[in-house]
């Protein structure tokens, strides 16, 4: 085994663009091919649930004040919220509540006054539904699961996905589950290792479920499309060494594509049938590719740790061509965020945390605009022209999101254990989590 201090997870589970007072609605279901040989126990239909017409990612209208899945409403790590305080010099933030959900790196999803996350305790993994303002438990579901703790704390790394009446989760050992979001009742579940005849990857399963219309997409040693209502397979693509990120969806000239970074290459496939139309070789030195591709128009940005670096690719005529590659922004496991033509992210590896630098990179040229040390392998989101950073030692920091220079506004110590999980902003509350499962709800409301 390689001696590497890391944890790969996109934690996949988290991006961003605001929070919603109503839960995002699921797409209308259509019949899916039955694959009984790969199903655990999937009901033929779900009763007493209505579905709206299916929409693509670009078409979905997500109201403010919800963070329904990995990387937020627009899958870009950006919150649309403005009603929060970035300057704490006169009045430090208040920690509204604290709790513990068990070991893990799963981030937070939130809608309708509830938050959802996952953790591991004593051989069981648990999915939690908590009151967003008090941390009071509303429901939880537990099941036996491997912790997969090689060179990291272990526990779940994927982020729950909210989709209308349902919640979708992916355990560290590949148990994909659909819950009734109101009650926590299990609708269906699928063991990815059995369904796709694969072992649990070296660093576990960390891909967060991606929902588009009536389909659920997941990394299982290949890109897989399932009927989100039943868990039945619709298609699966060419197998590769599994990565640890989440697929990114985008649409060009009426065709929806999925970009996925595995441990061999970046692939682009059609969402309707899984046909691979392009790939770009991008092998990881230690099989640790774990980020979600960043889509902007017809460009795709990818980044990996261990001196692999980053690349900006043009996707034209169903081919991928590098505009540039360099080693100036090497994301170990947490995603960079693209904001106003600049990438903001952590450059470096967790085993060398003292030399990791928060980096601002020019999107067009790939040149460094500035660097700042002191955050380790932390994480960030962007809101209201501000960076909201959580260092790997638990310090919450705000700074201006500008390429001119690093301009810090405020900082506040929140947690004491290893923090590799991206924070989430919703309704002026920031949810922070460490690997020991400690949760802190920080009140930044005006």
C-alpha positions as CSV (number, residue, x, y, z in Angstrom):
1,X,0.0,0.0,0.0
2,X,1.2,3.5,-0.7
3,X,2.2,5.5,2.4
4,X,0.0,8.6,1.7
5,X,-1.9,10.7,4.1
6,X,-5.0,11.5,2.2
7,X,-8.7,11.1,2.0
8,X,-10.4,11.2,-1.3
9,X,-13.8,12.2,-1.4
10,X,-15.2,14.8,-3.3
11,X,-16.9,14.1,-0.3
12,X,-18.9,14.3,-3.3
13,X,-21.2,15.1,-1.7
14,X,-21.6,19.2,-1.8
15,X,-21.7,22.3,-4.3
16,X,-23.5,25.5,-4.1
17,X,-25.5,28.5,-5.2
18,X,-28.1,29.4,-2.5
19,X,-30.7,27.5,-0.3
20,X,-34.7,27.1,-0.8
21,X,-37.7,27.5,1.2
22,X,-39.3,24.7,-0.8
23,X,-37.6,21.4,-1.6
24,X,-36.4,21.0,-5.2
25,X,-38.9,18.9,-7.1
26,X,-38.1,15.6,-8.7
27,X,-38.7,14.9,-12.4
28,X,-41.6,12.9,-13.8
29,X,-40.8,9.2,-13.8
30,X,-40.8,7.1,-16.9
31,X,-40.7,3.3,-17.2
32,X,-37.1,1.9,-17.0
33,X,-35.7,-1.4,-18.2
34,X,-36.0,-4.0,-15.4
35,X,-32.8,-5.6,-14.2
36,X,-33.9,-7.9,-11.5
37,X,-30.6,-9.7,-11.3
38,X,-28.9,-6.6,-10.0
39,X,-31.6,-5.3,-7.7
40,X,-31.7,-5.8,-3.9
41,X,-35.4,-5.2,-3.2
42,X,-36.9,-2.4,-5.4
43,X,-40.6,-1.8,-5.3
44,X,-42.4,-1.7,-8.6
45,X,-43.8,1.7,-7.8
46,X,-44.0,4.4,-5.2
47,X,-47.4,5.4,-4.1
48,X,-48.8,8.6,-2.8
49,X,-46.1,10.7,-4.4
50,X,-46.4,13.1,-7.3
51,X,-43.7,14.1,-9.7
52,X,-43.3,17.2,-11.9
53,X,-42.1,17.2,-15.4
54,X,-38.4,16.2,-15.8
55,X,-36.0,19.1,-16.4
56,X,-32.3,19.2,-17.1
57,X,-29.8,20.8,-14.8
58,X,-29.8,24.0,-16.8
59,X,-33.6,24.2,-16.8
60,X,-34.3,23.5,-13.1
61,X,-35.5,26.5,-11.2
62,X,-34.1,26.3,-7.7
63,X,-35.4,28.9,-5.3
64,X,-33.1,30.7,-2.8
65,X,-32.4,29.3,0.6
66,X,-31.7,25.6,-0.2
67,X,-28.5,23.6,-0.6
68,X,-29.9,20.3,-1.9
69,X,-26.8,18.4,-2.9
70,X,-23.0,18.4,-3.4
71,X,-21.8,21.8,-4.6
72,X,-25.2,23.4,-4.1
73,X,-28.1,24.3,-6.3
74,X,-26.1,25.2,-9.4
75,X,-23.4,22.6,-8.8
76,X,-20.7,25.3,-8.7
77,X,-19.8,25.9,-5.0
78,X,-21.4,29.4,-5.1
79,X,-24.2,30.6,-2.8
80,X,-26.6,33.3,-4.0
81,X,-27.2,34.4,-0.5
82,X,-26.4,38.0,0.5
83,X,-28.1,38.3,3.9
84,X,-25.1,37.3,6.1
85,X,-22.2,39.0,8.0
86,X,-18.7,38.6,6.7
87,X,-17.1,41.1,9.1
88,X,-16.9,39.9,12.7
89,X,-14.5,42.5,14.1
90,X,-17.2,44.2,16.2
91,X,-19.3,41.2,17.0
92,X,-18.0,37.6,16.9
93,X,-20.4,35.0,15.4
94,X,-22.6,32.9,17.7
95,X,-22.5,29.1,17.5
96,X,-26.2,28.4,17.5
97,X,-25.9,24.7,18.3
98,X,-23.4,21.8,18.3
99,X,-23.9,18.1,17.8
100,X,-22.2,14.9,16.8
101,X,-23.1,12.5,14.0
102,X,-20.1,10.1,14.0
103,X,-16.9,9.7,12.0
104,X,-16.9,10.8,8.4
105,X,-16.5,13.5,5.8
106,X,-20.0,13.8,4.4
107,X,-21.1,17.4,3.9
108,X,-24.5,18.9,4.6
109,X,-27.6,19.1,2.4
110,X,-30.5,21.3,3.4
111,X,-34.0,22.3,2.5
112,X,-37.3,23.1,4.2
113,X,-35.8,23.8,7.6
114,X,-33.9,20.5,7.7
115,X,-30.3,19.4,7.2
116,X,-29.1,15.9,6.2
117,X,-25.7,14.3,6.7
118,X,-24.0,11.0,7.5
119,X,-21.6,9.5,10.0
120,X,-20.2,6.2,11.3
121,X,-20.3,4.9,14.9
122,X,-19.3,1.4,16.1
123,X,-19.7,-0.5,12.8
124,X,-22.9,1.3,11.7
125,X,-23.3,4.1,9.3
126,X,-26.2,6.5,9.9
127,X,-28.1,9.0,7.8
128,X,-29.4,11.9,9.9
129,X,-32.2,14.4,9.4
130,X,-31.9,17.3,11.8
131,X,-33.7,20.5,12.5
132,X,-31.6,23.2,10.7
133,X,-32.0,25.8,13.5
134,X,-31.7,23.6,16.6
135,X,-29.9,20.4,15.6
136,X,-32.7,18.4,17.0
137,X,-33.0,14.9,15.5
138,X,-36.0,14.4,13.3
139,X,-35.2,10.9,12.0
140,X,-32.2,8.7,11.4
141,X,-31.5,5.4,9.7
142,X,-28.6,3.1,10.5
143,X,-27.1,0.1,8.8
144,X,-23.9,-2.0,9.1
145,X,-21.1,-0.5,7.0
146,X,-17.3,-0.6,6.6
147,X,-15.5,2.4,7.9
148,X,-12.6,2.3,5.3
149,X,-10.2,4.2,7.5
150,X,-6.8,3.7,5.7
151,X,-4.7,6.8,6.5
152,X,-7.8,8.9,7.3
153,X,-10.6,8.8,9.9
154,X,-12.9,6.9,7.5
155,X,-16.7,7.0,7.5
156,X,-19.0,8.3,4.7
157,X,-17.6,10.8,2.2
158,X,-20.5,11.3,-0.1
159,X,-23.1,14.1,0.5
160,X,-26.8,13.3,0.6
161,X,-28.9,14.4,-2.4
162,X,-32.3,16.0,-1.9
163,X,-34.8,15.5,-4.8
164,X,-38.4,16.4,-4.1
165,X,-40.0,13.8,-1.8
166,X,-36.8,11.7,-1.7
167,X,-33.3,11.6,-0.3
168,X,-30.4,9.6,-1.9
169,X,-27.2,8.6,-0.1
170,X,-24.1,6.5,-0.9
171,X,-22.3,4.7,1.9
172,X,-18.6,4.3,2.2
173,X,-18.9,0.7,1.2
174,X,-21.3,1.3,-1.7
175,X,-24.8,1.0,-0.3
176,X,-26.9,3.3,-2.5
177,X,-30.2,4.1,-0.7
178,X,-33.4,6.0,-1.6
179,X,-35.3,7.3,1.5
180,X,-38.7,9.0,1.9
181,X,-37.5,12.4,2.9
182,X,-40.3,13.1,5.3
183,X,-40.1,9.9,7.4
184,X,-36.7,8.3,6.6
185,X,-38.3,5.1,5.4
186,X,-36.2,3.2,2.9
187,X,-37.8,3.0,-0.6
188,X,-35.0,1.0,-2.3
189,X,-31.4,0.2,-1.9
190,X,-28.7,-1.2,-4.1
191,X,-25.3,-2.8,-3.2
192,X,-22.9,-1.4,-5.9
193,X,-20.2,-4.0,-5.2
194,X,-22.6,-6.9,-5.9
195,X,-24.4,-5.2,-8.8
196,X,-21.2,-4.4,-10.6
197,X,-19.0,-7.2,-9.4
198,X,-16.4,-5.0,-7.9
199,X,-14.5,-4.6,-4.6
200,X,-14.8,-1.5,-2.4
201,X,-12.3,0.9,-3.8
202,X,-9.1,1.6,-1.8
203,X,-10.6,4.8,-0.4
204,X,-14.2,3.7,-0.4
205,X,-17.2,5.1,-2.3
206,X,-17.4,8.9,-2.1
207,X,-19.4,9.8,-5.2
208,X,-22.6,11.8,-4.3
209,X,-25.7,10.7,-6.2
210,X,-26.5,13.0,-9.1
211,X,-30.1,13.4,-10.2
212,X,-31.2,14.5,-13.6
213,X,-34.9,14.2,-14.5
214,X,-35.8,10.5,-13.9
215,X,-32.2,9.3,-13.7
216,X,-29.7,8.9,-10.9
217,X,-26.0,8.8,-11.9
218,X,-23.3,7.3,-9.8
219,X,-19.6,6.2,-10.1
220,X,-19.3,2.4,-9.6
221,X,-16.2,1.5,-11.4
222,X,-18.0,2.9,-14.4
223,X,-20.6,5.6,-14.9
224,X,-24.0,4.1,-14.1
225,X,-27.5,5.4,-14.8
226,X,-30.4,4.1,-12.6
227,X,-34.1,4.8,-12.5
228,X,-34.3,7.0,-9.4
229,X,-37.7,5.7,-8.5
230,X,-36.8,2.0,-8.4
231,X,-33.0,1.7,-8.5
232,X,-33.2,-0.4,-11.7
233,X,-30.3,0.0,-14.1
234,X,-30.9,2.0,-17.3
235,X,-27.4,1.8,-18.6
236,X,-23.8,1.4,-17.6
237,X,-20.7,2.7,-19.4
238,X,-17.2,1.4,-20.0
239,X,-15.4,0.3,-16.8
240,X,-12.3,2.2,-15.5
241,X,-10.4,2.3,-12.2
242,X,-12.9,4.1,-10.0
243,X,-12.3,7.6,-9.0
244,X,-13.7,9.4,-6.0
245,X,-15.5,12.4,-7.5
246,X,-19.1,13.1,-8.7
247,X,-20.1,13.4,-12.4
248,X,-20.9,16.9,-13.7
249,X,-23.7,17.4,-16.2
250,X,-23.8,20.0,-18.9
251,X,-25.8,20.6,-22.1
252,X,-24.6,21.6,-25.6
253,X,-26.9,22.1,-28.5
254,X,-29.7,20.1,-26.9
255,X,-27.5,17.1,-25.9
256,X,-26.9,16.5,-22.2
257,X,-23.4,15.2,-21.3
258,X,-21.8,13.9,-18.2
259,X,-18.1,14.5,-17.4
260,X,-16.5,12.2,-14.8
261,X,-12.9,12.0,-13.6
262,X,-11.9,8.5,-12.8
263,X,-8.4,7.2,-11.9
264,X,-7.4,6.8,-15.5
265,X,-8.9,9.7,-17.4
266,X,-11.7,12.2,-17.8
267,X,-14.6,10.8,-19.7
268,X,-17.5,12.6,-21.4
269,X,-20.6,10.5,-22.1
270,X,-24.1,11.2,-23.3
271,X,-26.6,11.2,-20.5
272,X,-29.4,9.5,-22.5
273,X,-27.6,6.2,-23.2
274,X,-24.1,6.4,-21.6
275,X,-22.2,6.4,-24.9
276,X,-18.7,7.7,-24.3
277,X,-17.9,10.4,-26.8
278,X,-14.5,11.7,-25.6
279,X,-11.8,11.0,-23.0
280,X,-8.6,12.7,-21.9
281,X,-5.9,10.7,-20.2
282,X,-5.4,11.8,-16.6
283,X,-3.9,9.0,-14.5
284,X,-3.2,9.8,-10.8
285,X,0.2,9.0,-9.3
286,X,-1.5,7.3,-6.3
287,X,-4.9,6.5,-7.8
288,X,-6.4,9.5,-6.0
289,X,-8.4,11.5,-8.5
290,X,-11.3,12.8,-6.4
291,X,-12.6,16.1,-7.7
292,X,-15.7,17.0,-9.7
293,X,-15.0,18.5,-13.1
294,X,-15.8,22.2,-13.4
295,X,-17.9,23.0,-16.4
296,X,-18.0,26.5,-18.0
297,X,-19.5,26.7,-21.4
298,X,-17.5,24.3,-23.6
299,X,-14.6,24.1,-21.2
300,X,-13.9,21.5,-18.5
301,X,-11.4,22.1,-15.7
302,X,-9.9,19.2,-13.8
303,X,-7.4,19.1,-10.9
304,X,-5.6,16.3,-8.9
305,X,-3.0,16.1,-6.1
306,X,0.5,14.6,-5.8
307,X,2.1,16.9,-8.4
308,X,-0.4,16.0,-11.1
309,X,-1.8,19.5,-11.4
310,X,-4.7,20.9,-13.4
311,X,-5.9,21.2,-16.9
312,X,-8.4,23.4,-18.8
313,X,-9.9,21.4,-21.7
314,X,-12.0,22.5,-24.6
315,X,-14.8,20.2,-25.6
316,X,-15.5,20.7,-29.3
317,X,-16.9,18.3,-31.9
318,X,-17.0,15.6,-29.3
319,X,-13.3,15.8,-28.7
320,X,-11.2,17.0,-25.7
321,X,-8.2,19.2,-26.2
322,X,-6.0,20.8,-23.5
323,X,-5.8,24.6,-23.6
324,X,-3.3,24.4,-20.8
325,X,-2.0,22.0,-18.1
326,X,0.2,23.0,-15.2
327,X,1.1,22.2,-11.6
328,X,0.0,25.5,-10.1
329,X,-3.4,24.2,-8.7
330,X,-3.3,20.7,-7.4
331,X,-6.6,19.8,-5.6
332,X,-6.0,16.8,-3.4
333,X,-9.7,16.2,-2.7
334,X,-11.7,19.4,-2.2
335,X,-12.9,21.2,-5.3
336,X,-11.8,24.6,-6.5
337,X,-14.6,27.1,-7.2
338,X,-14.8,29.1,-10.4
339,X,-15.8,32.7,-9.8
340,X,-15.6,35.7,-12.2
341,X,-13.1,33.9,-14.5
342,X,-10.8,32.8,-11.6
343,X,-10.4,29.5,-9.8
344,X,-10.0,29.5,-6.0
345,X,-8.8,26.4,-4.4
346,X,-6.3,24.6,-2.2
347,X,-3.0,23.7,-3.9
348,X,-1.2,20.8,-2.2
349,X,-1.7,17.5,-0.3
350,X,-3.0,16.7,3.2
351,X,0.3,14.9,4.2
352,X,2.1,18.2,3.6
353,X,-0.6,20.5,5.0
354,X,1.9,23.2,6.2
355,X,2.9,24.0,2.6
356,X,-0.6,23.8,1.1
357,X,-1.6,27.2,-0.3
358,X,-5.0,28.8,-1.0
359,X,-4.5,29.8,-4.7
360,X,-6.2,32.1,-7.1
361,X,-5.7,31.0,-10.7
362,X,-6.6,32.9,-13.9
363,X,-9.1,30.8,-15.8
364,X,-8.0,32.0,-19.2
365,X,-4.2,31.8,-18.9
366,X,-3.7,29.3,-16.0
367,X,-1.4,31.8,-14.3
368,X,-1.3,32.3,-10.5
369,X,-2.7,35.6,-9.3
370,X,-1.9,35.1,-5.6
371,X,-1.3,32.4,-2.9
372,X,-1.9,32.3,0.8
373,X,-0.8,29.8,3.4
374,X,-2.3,28.7,6.7
375,X,-5.4,26.8,5.8
376,X,-3.9,23.3,5.3
377,X,-6.1,21.0,3.1
378,X,-9.2,23.0,4.0
379,X,-12.1,23.9,1.8
380,X,-14.2,26.9,0.6
381,X,-17.4,28.1,-0.9
382,X,-18.2,31.6,-2.4
383,X,-21.1,33.9,-1.5
384,X,-21.7,37.6,-2.1
385,X,-18.2,38.2,-3.5
386,X,-16.7,36.6,-0.4
387,X,-14.7,33.4,0.2
388,X,-15.9,31.4,3.1
389,X,-13.0,29.2,4.1
390,X,-12.8,26.4,6.7
391,X,-9.2,25.5,7.5
392,X,-8.2,21.9,8.2
393,X,-7.8,22.9,11.9
394,X,-11.3,24.3,12.2
395,X,-11.0,28.0,11.7
396,X,-13.7,29.7,9.7
397,X,-12.4,32.6,7.6
398,X,-14.0,35.2,5.3
399,X,-12.0,37.0,2.6
400,X,-12.8,39.0,-0.5
401,X,-13.2,36.9,-3.6
402,X,-10.9,39.0,-5.8
403,X,-7.9,38.2,-8.0
404,X,-6.1,41.3,-6.9
405,X,-4.6,39.9,-3.7
406,X,-5.6,37.8,-0.6
407,X,-7.7,40.2,1.5
408,X,-8.9,38.7,4.7
409,X,-11.9,40.1,6.5
410,X,-12.5,38.0,9.7
411,X,-11.7,34.6,11.3
412,X,-13.3,32.6,14.0
413,X,-12.3,29.2,15.6
414,X,-15.2,26.8,15.3
415,X,-13.9,23.2,15.5
416,X,-10.8,21.4,16.9
417,X,-10.5,18.2,14.9
418,X,-9.5,17.5,11.3
419,X,-11.7,19.5,8.9
420,X,-11.7,18.3,5.3
421,X,-15.4,18.8,4.7
422,X,-16.6,21.9,2.8
423,X,-18.9,24.2,4.9
424,X,-22.4,25.0,3.7
425,X,-24.2,28.4,3.9
426,X,-28.0,28.4,4.1
427,X,-30.3,31.1,5.4
428,X,-27.4,33.0,7.0
429,X,-26.3,29.9,8.9
430,X,-23.0,28.2,8.2
431,X,-22.7,24.4,8.9
432,X,-19.2,23.2,9.7
433,X,-18.2,19.6,10.3
434,X,-15.0,17.8,11.3
435,X,-13.9,14.2,10.7
436,X,-14.9,13.2,14.3
437,X,-18.5,14.0,13.4
438,X,-18.7,17.3,15.4
439,X,-21.2,19.7,13.8
440,X,-21.3,23.4,14.5
441,X,-24.0,25.7,13.2
442,X,-22.6,29.3,13.1
443,X,-25.0,32.2,13.0
444,X,-24.0,34.8,10.4
445,X,-27.4,36.4,10.0
446,X,-27.6,40.2,9.8
